[in-house]
Amino acid sequence: MPELPPGISIENVWLVEATYAPDAAETRRPFRAEHLRRIAELEAAGVYIEAGAFADVSASVILVRAEDEEAALDIVRGDVYLRNGVWVELRARSFGRVARDGARTAGIRRAGWRSEDR
């Protein structure tokens, strides 16, 4: 494997794709504020790196710091959208995120986030 440039590392995170139900554009409305608050909390804690939805409301994509696939899915499973049928399926894939050393947060352990905190 080639050497990485100075100051660059590859952080293993999880890309979680959450598929919306066909009627999600309407059914998400009562839950949206709670959903967005939780995303902001998890971003502030360093657990979520990025989160957003496709403009066609087909799926959301979330980059999650977690120990493994199941832990990443457990964190996302705590979302109000999944509990109320707005999201109907979750899939997670390992993702190698390019990071500048010293610029990233310490991640899930330092943030103190556990899946049971959801």
ABEGO torsion letter per residue (X at the ends): XBBBBBGBBBBBBBBBBBBBBAAAAAAAAAAAAAAAAAAAAAAAAGABABBBBBAAGABBBBBBBBABAAAAAAAAAABAAAAAGABABBBBBBBBBBBBBGABBAEAAAAGBBAAAX
